[in-house]
Amino acid sequence: MAPTLDKVNGLSLRAAARPRAFVGVTGPDAASYLERMLSNEVETLELRGSCEALLLTPKARVIATVTVWRRGQDDFLLLTEPELGDRLHSSTLVLGADVPDSAIPNIDYGVPAYEAIDAAAPDGAEAISADELEVLRIRAATPRMGAEIDDRVLPAEAGLTERAVSFTKGCYPGQEPVARLHYRGHVNRRLRVLAVDGDVEPGGEITYEDKVVGRVTSAANGHALAYVRTEVPEDARLSVGGVSVRLGG
């Protein structure tokens, strides 16, 4: 279960600068263009509304994860990870507050949060360390490009279809394999949160009954993210290099 705010050092308001790459899309055809290119509904976004979406290859491999923010009727801002864009800016990530009109809701950390573009942290907000954010991200099962997401991963395996894909919108690159897997198939592995009784490293193999059933992708402070075979029982006794781990951390 994701941590509640009263478990994050007992503080109700915390903030951090978050590096971001921004891409602006403007003009009378901006909404229809993004609707054709991205995996989620864009044309129906309300003014100042936002959604998560994916830019995919025709074979449904993830090129980029983006947050789409409708700043105006024909003005959109796409936020993505720093390494995925040419222009690097910072947003202020705030945990534990209602979302202001000029900010974007953020669900990456399992607690109420928002991002404000080029804004200072609110008065009285305590700084959040990168290590603390990483623990929250892992416990919230939020995949990150370069760790949980690469050209070997399908959106459904990473839990991205639930948060960034519309199955009722029109065509976009990668739609056919995404829809086919959703309606007719199943994935063989899924991104899972693990509780770890020791130290493990990304890339570590997960074993169950002497068989490799997954690999660790991120780890921090007794928690890890990993791709695990779907047939592994929820109460399975797992190991990573001799370190005991369990599902549902």
ZAMARGU-4260 file (C-alpha; in steps of 0.2 Angstrom, whole numbers, plus 5000, padded with zeros to 4 digits):
<rodrens>
0) 5000/5000/5000 | 5007/5017/4996 | 5012/5028/5010 | 5000/5041/5018 | 5006/5059/5021
5) 5006/5056/5040 | 5020/5043/5037 | 5031/5055/5027 | 5040/5062/5042 | 5023/5068/5049
10) 5023/5083/5037 | 5008/5089/5027 | 5017/5100/5015 | 5034/5095/5006 | 5042/5101/4990
15) 5056/5098/4978 | 5062/5104/4961 | 5059/5091/4948 | 5069/5092/4932 | 5058/5091/4917
20) 5059/5092/4898 | 5045/5102/4891 | 5038/5102/4873 | 5025/5115/4868 | 5012/5111/4854
25) 5001/5126/4849 | 4990/5131/4835 | 4972/5127/4828 | 4977/5109/4824 | 4986/5106/4840
30) 4972/5096/4849 | 4969/5085/4834 | 4987/5082/4830 | 4990/5076/4848 | 4975/5066/4848
35) 4982/5056/4833 | 4999/5054/4840 | 4996/5050/4859 | 4988/5035/4868 | 4975/5045/4878
40) 4961/5057/4875 | 4967/5075/4872 | 4954/5084/4862 | 4941/5082/4876 | 4953/5089/4890
45) 4946/5104/4898 | 4955/5120/4899 | 4969/5119/4912 | 4966/5100/4912 | 4979/5087/4911
50) 4981/5068/4907 | 4995/5055/4906 | 4999/5048/4889 | 5011/5038/4879 | 5020/5041/4863
55) 5023/5023/4855 | 5031/5015/4841 | 5019/5006/4828 | 5024/4990/4838 | 5018/4998/4855
60) 5035/5001/4862 | 5037/5016/4873 | 5046/5031/4865 | 5041/5043/4879 | 5029/5045/4894
65) 5021/5062/4894 | 5009/5072/4904 | 4998/5083/4893 | 4993/5100/4900 | 4980/5110/4891
70) 4986/5128/4894 | 4974/5136/4882 | 4961/5130/4869 | 4975/5128/4856 | 4990/5128/4868
75) 4997/5112/4875 | 5012/5108/4886 | 5020/5091/4886 | 5030/5086/4901 | 5042/5072/4900
80) 5058/5065/4908 | 5074/5076/4906 | 5083/5064/4895 | 5068/5063/4882 | 5068/5081/4877
85) 5080/5095/4871 | 5074/5109/4883 | 5077/5106/4901 | 5067/5116/4914 | 5061/5113/4932
90) 5044/5111/4940 | 5041/5112/4958 | 5034/5096/4965 | 5023/5098/4980 | 5016/5084/4991
95) 5001/5086/5002 | 4991/5100/4995 | 4975/5104/4985 | 4980/5106/4966 | 4980/5125/4962
100) 4972/5130/4945 | 4989/5134/4938 | 4997/5117/4943 | 4996/5100/4936 | 4991/5085/4946
105) 5004/5072/4949 | 5001/5053/4954 | 5018/5047/4952 | 5022/5046/4971 | 5006/5038/4979
110) 5001/5054/4989 | 4992/5069/4984 | 5004/5080/4974 | 5005/5093/4960 | 5018/5101/4949
115) 5020/5120/4947 | 5030/5126/4931 | 5044/5138/4935 | 5037/5142/4952 | 5045/5143/4969
120) 5040/5131/4983 | 5026/5136/4994 | 5030/5145/5010 | 5033/5133/5025 | 5036/5118/5013
125) 5050/5107/5018 | 5062/5100/5005 | 5061/5082/4999 | 5077/5073/4995 | 5079/5063/4979
130) 5081/5047/4989 | 5064/5050/4998 | 5056/5053/4981 | 5063/5037/4974 | 5056/5027/4989
135) 5039/5035/4986 | 5040/5032/4967 | 5044/5013/4970 | 5031/5011/4983 | 5018/5018/4971
140) 5024/5007/4957 | 5027/5021/4945 | 5039/5016/4931 | 5053/5027/4925 | 5061/5028/4908
145) 5078/5019/4908 | 5074/5009/4923 | 5057/5001/4921 | 5053/5007/4903 | 5064/5002/4888
150) 5062/4995/4871 | 5059/4978/4879 | 5044/4983/4889 | 5025/4984/4883 | 5014/4997/4891
155) 5003/4983/4899 | 5018/4975/4908 | 5023/4992/4916 | 5005/4996/4922 | 5004/5010/4910
160) 4988/5006/4901 | 4978/5009/4917 | 4984/5027/4918 | 4989/5033/4901 | 4979/5024/4888
165) 4961/5026/4881 | 4953/5011/4873 | 4938/5022/4866 | 4948/5035/4856 | 4953/5035/4838
170) 4969/5028/4830 | 4987/5032/4836 | 5003/5024/4833 | 5004/5007/4842 | 4985/5006/4845
175) 4982/4990/4837 | 4995/4979/4847 | 4989/4988/4863 | 4971/4985/4860 | 4974/4967/4854
180) 4984/4963/4870 | 4970/4971/4881 | 4955/4962/4873 | 4962/4946/4867 | 4979/4942/4876
185) 4988/4943/4892 | 5005/4948/4898 | 5017/4935/4905 | 5025/4947/4917 | 5020/4963/4927
190) 5029/4977/4936 | 5027/4973/4955 | 5032/4981/4971 | 5043/4970/4982 | 5048/4971/5001
195) 5066/4967/5002 | 5075/4960/5018 | 5092/4967/5013 | 5101/4975/4999 | 5097/4972/4981
200) 5103/4980/4965 | 5094/4984/4948 | 5097/4969/4936 | 5096/4956/4950 | 5088/4940/4945
205) 5073/4935/4956 | 5071/4916/4959 | 5057/4905/4965 | 5059/4887/4968 | 5076/4888/4959
210) 5069/4896/4943 | 5072/4914/4937 | 5055/4922/4937 | 5060/4941/4936 | 5072/4955/4937
215) 5074/4970/4949 | 5073/4987/4940 | 5074/4999/4955 | 5078/4998/4973 | 5078/5009/4988
220) 5077/5008/5007 | 5069/4991/5009 | 5058/4992/4993 | 5060/4987/4975 | 5052/4987/4958
225) 5053/4972/4948 | 5046/4963/4933 | 5039/4946/4939 | 5031/4932/4930 | 5012/4932/4932
230) 5011/4914/4938 | 5021/4917/4953 | 5010/4915/4969 | 5006/4931/4979 | 5013/4922/4995
235) 5029/4915/4986 | 5046/4915/4995 | 5057/4924/4983 | 5076/4927/4982 | 5087/4940/4974
240) 5105/4934/4976 | 5102/4926/4993 | 5092/4941/4999 | 5074/4937/5004 | 5060/4947/4995
245) 5041/4946/4994 | 5028/4953/4983 | 5017/4968/4989 | 5030/4978/4998
</rodrens>
